[in-house]
């Protein structure tokens, strides 16, 4: 009888100990849940923020200013909107001078044109245009040419960029290799012969033009003029392949 009483006391003690430990463990789990839930909430917020950043659609004015910040275009101003009008305007320098350039900004058609008169010897024209692939990916074109009323000339073909992870990367093999001899029956030595030819990005549509300057050609000798095969060629954008081709 005595042994049975002792056994019951031992079992009672063990049951009480296990119940108390289980209650403490449960309290610990409950106390930890708010922190776990908080971490999950913060993680979800971060994910939503990143998704919103990815989903944010940049327009051509956004790309222009980002290119300016990345030193991929050299213009003395940044685009800004004032009273429903777009301006390309610089900050005041130490002397209080503000540089303003003539500006064309067409957000709908993805086109920006800046005409910088510099010191008055002509205009340096900078164009940016937005092209979209079949997969809705943006390709940003940058083009420059000089114009002074006598000569219009590009020093190189347009450049093309993609923008991702806050960085631009230049796209290679997107535009055909070409030079000014495409306008002539007989080629010239372009290292020694100055040819007024320039590229133009499209404000409407997706064709890039390469033009022989008509004013320049009209001032040349008759032999030069007779050698002209065409004054303009076009390059069409294939959105499925993401490249330009001679039309």
KABEL-V775271 format. One record per residue. N is the residue number from 0. RES is the residue in one letter. SS is DSSP state (@ for helix, = for strand, . for the rest). D_CENTER is the distance of its C-alpha to the mean C-alpha in whole Angstrom. Layout:
n | res | ss | d_center
N | RES | SS | D_CENTER
N | RES | SS | D_CENTER
This chain:
n | res | ss | d_center
0 | X | . | 91
1 | X | @ | 90
2 | X | @ | 87
3 | X | @ | 86
4 | X | @ | 85
5 | X | @ | 84
6 | X | @ | 81
7 | X | @ | 80
8 | X | @ | 79
9 | X | @ | 77
10 | X | @ | 75
11 | X | @ | 75
12 | X | @ | 74
13 | X | @ | 71
14 | X | @ | 70
15 | X | @ | 69
16 | X | @ | 67
17 | X | @ | 65
18 | X | @ | 65
19 | X | @ | 64
20 | X | @ | 61
21 | X | @ | 60
22 | X | @ | 59
23 | X | @ | 58
24 | X | @ | 55
25 | X | @ | 54
26 | X | @ | 54
27 | X | @ | 52
28 | X | @ | 49
29 | X | @ | 49
30 | X | @ | 49
31 | X | @ | 46
32 | X | @ | 44
33 | X | @ | 42
34 | X | @ | 41
35 | X | @ | 39
36 | X | @ | 38
37 | X | @ | 37
38 | X | @ | 35
39 | X | @ | 34
40 | X | @ | 33
41 | X | @ | 30
42 | X | @ | 29
43 | X | @ | 28
44 | X | @ | 27
45 | X | @ | 24
46 | X | @ | 23
47 | X | @ | 23
48 | X | @ | 21
49 | X | @ | 18
50 | X | @ | 18
51 | X | @ | 18
52 | X | @ | 14
53 | X | @ | 13
54 | X | @ | 14
55 | X | . | 13
56 | X | . | 11
57 | X | . | 8
58 | X | . | 9
59 | X | @ | 8
60 | X | @ | 10
61 | X | @ | 8
62 | X | @ | 4
63 | X | @ | 7
64 | X | @ | 9
65 | X | @ | 7
66 | X | @ | 7
67 | X | @ | 11
68 | X | @ | 11
69 | X | . | 10
70 | X | . | 13
71 | X | . | 10
72 | X | . | 12
73 | X | . | 15
74 | X | . | 16
75 | X | . | 19
76 | X | . | 17
77 | X | = | 15
78 | X | = | 14
79 | X | = | 17
80 | X | = | 19
81 | X | = | 23
82 | X | . | 25
83 | X | . | 23
84 | X | = | 22
85 | X | = | 19
86 | X | = | 20
87 | X | = | 18
88 | X | = | 20
89 | X | . | 21
90 | X | . | 23
91 | X | . | 27
92 | X | . | 28
93 | X | . | 31
94 | X | . | 33
95 | X | . | 31
96 | X | . | 29
97 | X | . | 26
98 | X | . | 24
99 | X | = | 23
100 | X | = | 21
101 | X | = | 22
102 | X | = | 19
103 | X | = | 18
104 | X | = | 15
105 | X | = | 16
106 | X | . | 14
107 | X | . | 16
108 | X | . | 15
109 | X | . | 11
110 | X | = | 12
111 | X | = | 13
112 | X | = | 15
113 | X | = | 17
114 | X | = | 20
115 | X | = | 22
116 | X | . | 25
117 | X | . | 26
118 | X | . | 29
119 | X | . | 30
120 | X | . | 31
121 | X | . | 28
122 | X | = | 24
123 | X | = | 21
124 | X | = | 19
125 | X | = | 15
126 | X | = | 13
127 | X | = | 10
128 | X | = | 10
129 | X | = | 8
130 | X | = | 10
131 | X | = | 11
132 | X | . | 14
133 | X | . | 17
134 | X | . | 16
135 | X | . | 13
136 | X | . | 10
137 | X | = | 7
138 | X | = | 7
139 | X | = | 5
140 | X | = | 9
141 | X | = | 10
142 | X | = | 14
143 | X | = | 17
144 | X | = | 20
145 | X | = | 23
146 | X | = | 26
147 | X | . | 29
148 | X | . | 31
149 | X | . | 33
150 | X | . | 30
151 | X | = | 27
152 | X | = | 25
153 | X | . | 22
154 | X | . | 22
155 | X | . | 20
156 | X | . | 18
157 | X | . | 14
158 | X | = | 12
159 | X | = | 9
160 | X | = | 6
161 | X | = | 6
162 | X | = | 5
163 | X | = | 8
164 | X | . | 11
165 | X | . | 9
166 | X | = | 8
167 | X | = | 6
168 | X | = | 9
169 | X | = | 10
170 | X | . | 12
171 | X | . | 15
172 | X | . | 18
173 | X | . | 16
174 | X | . | 17
175 | X | . | 21
176 | X | . | 23
177 | X | . | 25
178 | X | . | 26
179 | X | @ | 28
180 | X | @ | 32
181 | X | @ | 30
182 | X | @ | 32
183 | X | = | 35
184 | X | . | 38
185 | X | . | 39
186 | X | . | 36
187 | X | . | 36
188 | X | . | 36
189 | X | . | 33
190 | X | . | 33
191 | X | . | 36
192 | X | . | 35
193 | X | . | 33
194 | X | . | 31
195 | X | . | 29
196 | X | = | 27
197 | X | = | 23
198 | X | = | 20
199 | X | = | 19
200 | X | . | 15
201 | X | . | 17
202 | X | . | 17
203 | X | . | 19
204 | X | . | 19
205 | X | . | 17
206 | X | . | 19
207 | X | = | 18
208 | X | = | 21
209 | X | = | 23
210 | X | = | 26
211 | X | = | 29
212 | X | . | 30
213 | X | @ | 33
214 | X | @ | 34
215 | X | @ | 34
216 | X | @ | 36
217 | X | @ | 38
218 | X | . | 39
219 | X | . | 40
220 | X | . | 43
221 | X | @ | 45
222 | X | @ | 44
223 | X | @ | 40
224 | X | @ | 40
225 | X | @ | 42
226 | X | . | 40
227 | X | = | 37
228 | X | . | 36
229 | X | . | 33
230 | X | . | 31
231 | X | = | 28
232 | X | = | 26
233 | X | = | 23
234 | X | = | 21
235 | X | = | 20
236 | X | = | 17
237 | X | = | 19
238 | X | . | 17
239 | X | . | 19
240 | X | . | 19
241 | X | . | 15
242 | X | = | 17
243 | X | = | 18
244 | X | = | 22
245 | X | = | 24
246 | X | . | 26
